[in-house]
Amino acid sequence: MAPKKILIIDDDVAFIESNKDLFEAFGYEVYSAYDGHSGLEMAKEVAPDVMILDMMMATDTEGFEVARKVPDIPELKHTRILLITGVTHALHLPAPLQPNQTWLPVDRVLEKPIAPDRLIAEIERLLNRH
């Protein structure tokens, strides 16, 4: 059986590198992109099982915009999306973001910082759900 594929889209190089090593240690095939546009192109090319998507990159909503495009891309219809964000604290929102099939079509939202064991647990939960 081929290893499951994870695509990390985040403008934080340190976050990508540390988590790439973590996921590879657990047997995942890991891809990365540093912005939403190249991340979406990479996703179309590799059809990841899980996409870890940062909300705030070049703009405060770049990840949101990528997430909203994914449902319209046939190659990505089975891709699970884990949105990671610090937007609740950065923008002083009254409550954390929640997945919503119309407004925020992701499978899970986690607030940064995320402990490595929690991140692995969330990835495994998303993969077992499908």
DACORJO-V346400 format. One record per residue. RES is the residue in three letters. OMEGA is omega in radians with two decimals (NA if undefined). NEAR is the number of other ideal C-beta (glycine too) atoms within 10 Angstrom. D_FIRST is the distance of its C-alpha to the first C-alpha in Angstrom with 2 decimals. Layout:
BEGIN
<<RES	OMEGA	NEAR	D_FIRST> <RES	OMEGA	NEAR	D_FIRST>>
END
This chain:
BEGIN
<<MET	-3.13	3	0.00> <ALA	3.10	6	3.80> <PRO	3.07	13	6.50> <LYS	-3.09	18	8.90> <LYS	3.08	18	12.02> <ILE	3.03	26	15.50> <LEU	3.08	25	18.71> <ILE	3.08	26	21.88> <ILE	-3.07	29	25.12> <ASP	3.11	23	28.12> <ASP	3.13	17	31.28> <ASP	-3.08	16	31.29> <VAL	-3.12	10	29.99> <ALA	3.11	8	30.11> <PHE	3.14	18	28.02> <ILE	-3.06	20	25.28> <GLU	-3.11	12	25.39> <SER	-3.13	12	25.47> <ASN	3.05	23	22.66> <LYS	3.11	16	20.50> <ASP	3.14	11	20.93> <LEU	-3.09	16	20.28> <PHE	3.11	23	16.97> <GLU	3.10	13	15.77> <ALA	3.10	10	16.95> <PHE	3.04	13	14.65> <GLY	3.12	8	11.54> <TYR	3.00	21	11.77> <GLU	-2.98	15	12.35> <VAL	3.06	20	16.01> <TYR	3.14	19	18.50> <SER	3.06	19	22.14> <ALA	-3.04	22	25.33> <TYR	3.07	16	28.84> <ASP	-3.07	15	30.29> <GLY	-3.09	23	29.59> <HIS	-3.13	14	30.17> <SER	3.08	12	27.88> <GLY	3.12	27	25.25> <LEU	3.09	22	25.42> <GLU	3.10	11	25.21> <MET	3.14	17	22.15> <ALA	3.11	25	20.52> <LYS	-3.09	13	21.35> <GLU	-3.02	11	19.86> <VAL	-3.12	15	16.44> <ALA	-3.10	15	16.07> <PRO	3.05	26	15.01> <ASP	3.12	20	13.65> <VAL	3.04	24	16.64> <MET	3.02	29	19.86> <ILE	-2.95	29	22.23> <LEU	3.07	28	25.55> <ASP	3.13	25	28.90> <MET	-3.02	27	31.85> <MET	3.07	20	34.60> <MET	3.13	22	34.20> <ALA	3.06	11	36.89> <THR	3.14	11	38.29> <ASP	-3.06	13	38.19> <THR	-3.06	15	36.24> <GLU	3.12	20	33.87> <GLY	3.07	28	30.71> <PHE	-3.13	21	32.30> <GLU	3.08	14	32.91> <VAL	-3.12	25	29.31> <ALA	-3.12	25	28.06> <ARG	3.12	15	30.57> <LYS	-3.04	13	29.31> <VAL	-3.10	19	25.62> <PRO	-3.13	14	26.23> <ASP	-3.11	9	27.95> <ILE	-3.07	13	25.10> <PRO	-3.11	8	23.01> <GLU	-3.04	13	19.94> <LEU	-3.04	19	19.95> <LYS	3.11	10	20.63> <HIS	-3.14	9	17.46> <THR	3.06	21	17.77> <ARG	-3.11	21	19.08> <ILE	3.02	26	22.04> <LEU	3.14	21	23.36> <LEU	3.09	23	26.88> <ILE	-3.02	27	28.47> <THR	2.95	22	32.18> <GLY	-3.02	13	35.46> <VAL	-3.13	22	37.38> <THR	3.13	16	38.81> <HIS	-3.08	11	40.66> <ALA	-3.10	12	41.37> <LEU	3.11	10	42.96> <HIS	3.12	7	44.38> <LEU	-3.09	11	42.79> <PRO	-3.13	5	44.05> <ALA	3.11	6	40.61> <PRO	3.08	12	36.96> <LEU	3.11	18	35.05> <GLN	3.08	10	33.15> <PRO	3.11	14	30.51> <ASN	-3.02	10	32.21> <GLN	-3.13	8	30.73> <THR	-3.00	7	33.80> <TRP	-3.11	11	34.90> <LEU	-3.02	17	31.87> <PRO	3.07	17	28.66> <VAL	-3.13	24	26.25> <ASP	-3.09	18	24.32> <ARG	3.06	17	25.88> <VAL	3.07	21	28.64> <LEU	3.09	16	29.11> <GLU	3.03	14	32.22> <LYS	-0.09	17	32.21> <PRO	-3.11	10	32.28> <ILE	3.11	16	29.04> <ALA	-3.11	8	28.34> <PRO	-3.14	13	24.99> <ASP	3.09	9	24.15> <ARG	3.13	11	24.99> <LEU	3.10	18	22.90> <ILE	3.14	17	19.74> <ALA	3.14	11	20.72> <GLU	3.11	19	21.23> <ILE	-3.12	23	17.88> <GLU	3.10	14	16.16> <ARG	3.12	13	18.70> <LEU	-3.13	21	18.05> <LEU	3.12	14	14.31> <ASN	3.13	7	15.08> <ARG	-3.05	9	17.89> <HIS	NA	10	15.99>>
END
